[in-house]
Amino acid sequence: MTSPDVSRLPPSLLDLCARLRDEGHRAWIVGGCVRDLIRGADVADWDVATTARPKQVMRCFRHVIPTGIQHGTVTVHMPHAGTPHGDAYEVTTLRGETTYSDGRRPDAVVFVDDIVADLARRDFTVNAIALDPLATGDAMLIDPFDGRGDLRRRVLRAVGDASARFAEDGLRALRAARFVATLEHELDPATAAAIRPALATYRKVSAERVRDEWLKTMKARRPSRAFEVMREHGLLEVSAPELLQQVGCAQNKYHRYDVWQHALACVDASAGDPILRLSALLHDVGKPRSRAFSDKTQDFTFYDHERIGAEIVEPLLQRLRFSNDDRVRIAHLVRHHLVCYAPDWTDAAVRRWIQRIGRERLDDLYALNEADLRGKDRDAEPDLESLAQLKARVAEILARGEALTVRDLAVDGRRLMQRLEMPPGPRLGMLLERLLEEVVEEPSRNDEATLLARASEILPTLPDIKPRKGTRRE
């Protein structure tokens, strides 16, 4: 783990460093990419630190974008046959920093010539390692804070004074939680102890940055490790206090864990994209508010918790600036995560279930339900077999192409208006929905003649809905 495989370095990155060296400057690869290179993990982005000032970097290369020049950063595009615009690398001048009044960015940036001074301003020791790709032997790696040792020990430790690091940038506390999960490290005790005293700075972190850290956390093998750090050290109190009601909320005989522990087990058992895994974390958030004790069963019940949960997550997700699509997707999954399939369901019952879930959400719900079952920490095989039976029946119905929406009907609104001489409006929509209900119950009714005849019978029974006052009748 302590010897990075430099053969993995992109040739264009080596060319960039060589160009800077030829112009009289030093350059190092720094940050998370060095950490992941040492770990043998995939590297997403490569960052370069240099003694050259931003304008000097811009003079060294043809294609440079001043993406953050006020903080010493430019983006260099290096020619590469496989990409139309070349490989892009952020190149930042070595710098020291002053105070952080806003808890996010330094009030001023001071350029320096010492790589160790630059590494000293970074958050964690495992991210404070520099690699000189043009050097050899011991000169290749610069590791003044023993980041490699912490990687071996699987410890996440702040650079220098942890209290100072967290007070500078409020996001660092949340990054600590994320790295505990993604790197599968343990928090250094002094680093952990510095998080709660820095919550005032954490409160300055924008909702968008919190959201992005949550989504990055969901790429970990066990995201629960991060959310436990957030709970233990007060980060959830600031960003998502709604989740804390689950802590210690005992469940019934069907669960070994309390609601919070079950949510963590569920997110770890889930598979899919970050939004789906977030749905797993949130799926039972309505249980604490719905919990009641039943004298009949001598156990707790959680009636309607899925509806209550959907109502809770909507404002939470809005506050964290999730997109409309993501909010709708998560709230829908929370609302419908409870699957109570039984073999005696009729085909019509299965079709109605598909309608409620929506064809486009079936795979999401299957994955969430499987994670929910596995997260109960009991024999899940009977319930998983029941889920498999439901999936098989759904697949059969979809393969037959049976009508599930008004678009699947053998007649459309235009044909009904022509045949029944009716205008467009709410009654037309009601008529189509009534026809769909009958077709879902009996698919053989989905032919034009049958539907037109039935429509003429239903239409007189529908209420005559008049336009609201103030609307214009065409």
N, C-alpha and C positions, 0 to 999 in steps of 0.2 A: 504493500500500500504506500510505502514512503518513496518509491521511485516512479515518477510519472513516465508513461509511455509516450515519448516525444514524437514517435512515428505517427501518432494520431493527429498531430498538428497540421492544419491545412497548409498546403504549399504557399497559398497567397498570403497567409498570416506571417509565415517566415519571410516572404519577400517584403512585406510591410516593415517588419522589424529591421531587416537588413538595409532597407532604404533609409530609415532613420539613422542607423549606425553610420552609413556612408556619408550622411550629411552632418556627422559630428554629434549625434544625440544618442542617448541610451533609451532602451525600450524594454518593458517587461510585460508579460501576460499576467493578469491579476484577477483576484476575486473568485467567485464561485466556479468559474471554468477551471481554474487551477485545482481547486478542491475536488471537483468531479473527475478531473484527469488523474489525480492521485488515487482516488477511490476506484478508478476503472469504470466509472459510470458514464452515461451519455452526456455530452456537452451541447447545450442549446445555443449559447452565444459566447463569443470570445471578446474579452475586453483587454485593452492595451493601456498601460501607463507609460509616460515618457517624460524625459527632462525637457523636451522641446515645448516652447510656448505655442498656443493655438495658431497664431499667424505663421510661425515657423513650420508647423505641421502642414498648413494649407499650402505653403510654398513647395513642399516636398512631393506633393501628389497632384494629379490632374483633376480627379473627381472627389471633391470634399464638400460636405454640407455642414454648416455651422449650427448643428442641432442644439448645443447647449454651451455656446462659446463663452457666455458670462460666467460659467462654472468650469471653464477650461476644457470642454468636451466638443469634439468634432467627429463626424462620421466619414470615414474614408472608404471609398469603393475601389477595391482592387480587381484588376482584370481577371476573369475566370471564364474558361470556354463553356462551362456548363450553365452559366446564368447570363441574361442579357445585360444586366447592369453591374456585374461583378459581385464579389463577396463584400459585404458591408461590415465594418468594424468600428466600434466606438473607441476613439483614442483620446485620452484625458491627460492633461499635464499634471505632474506630481503636485500635490497641494496639501496645505495644512488649513485648518478651519478655525474660525472664531466661535462666538456664541451662536445659539439657535433660538432666536426670540420667538419664532412661530412653531417651534417643536417639529420642524420638518426640514428646512433648508438653513445652511449657515448664513449668518448675517453678512459675512464677507469671505472671500476665497483668497488665500495667500499661496502663490506658487512657490514651490521649494525644489531643491535639486537632490534631496535625499529620499530614496525609496523607503527607508525605514520610517521616516516621518510621515510619509503618505500612508503606509500600512497601519500606523498607529491610530489613524482617525477612523478605521473601519470597525464594523460592529462586533464580529466574533473571530476568534483566533483561526478557525478553520477557513475563514474568508480573507485572512490577512497573510496570505502566502503569495510571493511573487516568483515567477519563472522567467529566467532569461533564456530564450530558446536558442540563442547563438553562443551561449557559454557551454562549458563541459564540466563534468565532475561536480564537486561541492559548490562551485560558483554558480551552478545553474539555478538552485533554489535558494530563496531568501525567506527565512522563516523566523523572524525575531521573537515571536510570541508562542512558539511551539505548537503551531496549528497541526503539524503532522502527528505530534504526540497525542493531541486531543482526538484526532481522527482514529488513531489506533485504540485509544481508550474509550472511544465513542462518547465523548463528553462535549457538550456545547458550553463554551466559556466566553464571556465578553472580553474584548481587548482592554487591558488596563482596568480602570475603575468602572465596574458595571453600572453603578448609579450615575456616573457622568455620561456613559454611553446612552443609557435610556433617557436621561434628561435632555440630551441633545436632540434626539429624533424619536418621537413617540411611536413610530412604526416598528422600531427595533424590538420592542417587547412582543409584538404580535409575530414578527419574523422569528423570534426565539421559539415561540410555540410551533410555528410551521416547521422549523428545522428539526425540532424534537421528533416530529412525525416523518418528514421526508428523508432525513438522514438516519433516523432511528437511533438518535443519541439521547443521553440523559442530561438534564440541566445541571450545570455546576451549581453547588449550593449557594455560593455568593452571588452568582448571576441570577438565580431564582429569587433570592431574597430582595434583589433590587427592583423587581418588577412592580410590586404593589406600591411602593413609595413613589413610583414614577407615573402613576395613573393620571395625574393632572396633566402631564405632557401627552399621554396617550389620548386623552379626551380631545386634543387638538387635531388628531388624525382625521382626515376626511373619510366620509362613508365609502367613497369609491375605492380608497386604498384598502380599507378593511375588507370590502367585498372581494377585491382582487386577491388578497392574502387567503381568504377562505377558499376561494376557487383553486388557488395553487395548492393549498393543503389537501384538497380532495384528490390530488394525484398521488398521495402517499399510499403505501400499502395499508397502513392503519391510521387513518385520519383522527381516530379517537384520541390518540396520544396528544395531538395539538389541542383539541377541545378540552381535554382534562387540564392541561396547563392553563388555558384561558379561564376555566372555571376556578381552579385553585388559586390563581393569582389575581383575580378581579377583572380580567379583560372582558368577560361576558357580562359582568355587572354594568359595564359602560356601554357595550355595543348591542347586547341581546339579552337583557334581563328576563325576557319572556321564557327563555330556556331553563332558567334556574328553578322554576317551579317544579320541574321534573325530578330534581335532585332529592332523593329520599322519599319519593312518592311510591309507596309500596303498591304492588299489583296483586293479581289473584293467583289461583293455583296453576294457571296455565303459563306462568312466568317465574323464572328463578330470580330475575333482576328487578330492581326498581325501574321506573320509567326512564330515568337518565341513563342508567347503565345499559338498559335495553337499546336506547337510541344509539349509544356508542357502539354496541355490538352489531347493530343493524347497519350502521354506516361502514363498519369494517367488513361486513359480509356482503355488502353491495358491490355490484360490478356495473361499470358504465361511465358516462361522462360526468364531470363535476356537478352539473345541475341535478342529475339523477341521484347522485350520492348525497347531495344536500337535501333532497326530498326524503331520503332515508333517515337522515339526522333529525328532520323536523316532523316525521310522519305522525308521531304520537304526542305532539306538543299540546294537544287539547285534552289529554287524559287528566291532568291535575284538576282542571276546572269541572270535569264531568264525573269525577269519582264519587261513588255513593256506596254505602254498605247495604247489602241485601240480607234481611232477616231470613228470607226463604232459603238462600244458598249459603248463608253465613260466610259470605265472601264479598269482595269489592266488584262493582260493575262500573262500566265506562260508556254508558249509552250516549250516542250522538257525539262521541269525542272526535270523529273524523270531520264532522261539519264545524265544530268549534275550533278544531285545529286549523282548518282552512281559513277561518276568519282571523285567527291569530297571525298566521304567516304572511298574510297579504300586507298589513301595515309594516311588519318587520322587514320584509323584502323591499318594500318601497323606501323605507328609511335607509336601507343599505344600498340604494340606487341600483337594484337589479332591473334589467330591462323588462318591458311589458311582457314580452314573450316568455321570459324566464319565470316571471311572477305567475303568469297564467298556468304554465306547465307545472310548477311546484304546487301551487294551490289545488290544482285539479288532482294531482296524484295524492296529496294529503287527504283531500275530500273523498277519494274513492279507493284508498289503499286497503280497506277492509274487504276481503273476498270471502264470502260465506257460501261457496259452491257446495251443492249436494248432488249425488248421482240421479236423484229423481227430478231434477230440473227438466222441464220440457224444452224442446227446441225453441219454442217461442220465448221462454224465459231466458235462454242463452242469447237469443237475438236482442232482447230488450237490454240485457247486460252489456252487450257490445255497443248498443246505442248510447248507453250512459257513459261508457268509458271513451268511446271514439276509436275507430280503427287505427288512427295515427298514434294513439297512446297505449295500445295493447302491449307492445314489447316493454315499454317503460314500466307498466303496472306489473307484468309478470316478474321483471327483475326486482322491483321493490317488494312484491309479496314474498318472493323467495328469500330475500334478505331478511324480511320481517320474521319469517318462520325460523330461519337459522339463528336469528338473534335472540330467540327465546331460551336458548341453552337447554333444550330438552329434545327428546326424540322427534325430529321434524319429518321423518320419512313418510308417515301416513299422510300428513298434510301436503307434503311435496308431491306425493302420488295423486292426491286430489287435485292439486294445481295442474299436474300433467294431464289428467283427464279433461279438465276444463279447456286447456289449451288445444287438445285434440278435437274436442267438439267445436270450438271456435274455428279452428282451421277447416273443418269439414263444411261449416256453414259459409265461410268466406269463399271456399273453393266452388260452392254451388252458385255463388253470385246472387244470393237472395237479397231483396231490398232492405236497406237499413236506414236510408235517408230519402227525403222527398225527391232527390235527384235520381234515385233508382226506380221511381215509379214509371209505369208504362204510359202515363199521361203527365203532361206538365201544365203549368198555370195557363199558358196561352191556349192550349187545347180546351181546357175547362171553360175559360172565358168565352171562347167561340161557341162551344156546344150549349152552355147554360145561359149564354147572353148575360153574363155578369161582369161588373167592372173590376179592375184591380183594387186591392185593399186588404184590410185585416181578415175579412170573411174568406177570401181566397186562400190565405195562409192557413186559416183554421180548417178549411175544407181539405187541403192537402195533408195536413197533419192527421186528420181523422182517417183519411184513406190509408195513410202510412200505418197507422195503428192496426188497421184490419189486415193489411198485407203482412205486417210483422207477425201477426197471430196466425195467418194462413197464407203462405207465399203463393199458392195456386191462384189467388185472387188478383195477382198482378198481371192482368192483361187489359188492354184498352177498353174493350166492350164492357167487361165486368166493372171496371172502375168508373166509366162514364155513367153506367146505369146506377151504380151505388151513389155516385156524386149527386145525381138528381134527387135521390131519396134523402140524402143527408142535408142538402142545402137549405130546405125550408126549416130545419130544426136549429139552424145556427142563429145566434143573436144578430140583430141588425145594428152593427156598431157604427154610430155616426161620427163624422170627423170632429175632432176637438175644436172648441171655440177658438177662433183666431186663425185657423188653418184655412188655406184657400182650396176650394174645390175646382178642379180643372173641368 
